[in-house]
Amino acid sequence: MMEPVLRINGANANPNEGEVVVDWPKAVWNLGMLLASVALIPFYTTPGSVLLFVVLTYFTLLIGHSAGMHRMMIHRSFKAIKPVERLLIYIGVLVGMSGPYGVIRIHDLRDWAQRQSKCHDFFSHRRSYWKDLWWQLTSGFKFSNPPSIQIEDSLYQDKFYQFLEKTWRLHQIPLALILYYFGGLPFVVWGIFARVSLSVVGHWTITYFCHNPGQGRWKVKGAYVQASNLPGLGILTYGECWHNNHHAFPESARIGIEKGQPDPTWHFIQLLRAFGWIIEVKLPREENSREDLQEITKQ
């Protein structure tokens, strides 16, 4: 049986008991980025700034969030040499969602809750899209009996990652200065405010639809939340839309595992491996180790 990477001890915790509360630093950061985008875009838009926005948003999410933070840091589906590991996670910080430890906590608490027999709507995404998006942008979950989380020492004792965790918001400033030098305020508005806003809103939008009923070949036995695949969005989401596959095989660096499931992040991982910068790349476990799964349909 395959277990996800275990950082959570939920022995006395209940993922269904608690309340959603406003997380003021989170709310100010996310809503501030959104409001700045809405206010400034009408006055600071050029063709070059829009092109910059598209390229920078796509590749920071692909390289930093999908490859670096999600598949490498959270799920440990491959290992990278230290300079490459740190660069990938740094680019993930530039996405603007949280620091490395914050991203782990956000992900692992949700993953743990979804794999229980029942969990709160905050984790299961059972409310309306707009309600759920508001929660994810502005709030956190206050457990009545919280689980404990233990991040592995290789990350938690790393001075560089400790620095990033304390300063993750501030790293938009040097990037903004570089963008201002090359393209003035339009580059800053589109390369910082609009990019961070779309990255965070886009992340939670895909998360919402991937955790509501849809296509999928696999059912994780005993899990309250079953993930869905979102056909047609493989290129746009770097392969993260094949989320039914990912819930079934969280150990795999490749998420688009079926024919016709494009996975750009997987191709990026293969490129890094060709240069010898990453090792121990994992794929879905063998059929004789899938006792936790029920195959519900062929795709």
Secondary structure, 3 states (H helix, E strand, C coil): CCCCCCCEECCCCCCCCEEEEECHHHHHHHHHHHHHHHHHCCCCCCHHHHHHHHHHHHHHHHHHHHHHHHHHHHCCCCEECHHHHHHHHHHHHHCCCCCHHHHHHHHHHHHHHHCCCCCCHHHHCCCCHHHHHHHHHHEEEEECCCCEECCCHHHHCCHHHHHHHHHHHHHHHHHHHHHHHHHHHHHHHHHHHHHHHHHHHHHHHHHHHHCCCCECCEEECCCCCCCCECCCCCCCCCCCCEHHHHHHCCCCCCCCCCCCCCCHHHHHHHHHHHCCCEECCCCCCCHHHCCCEEECCCC
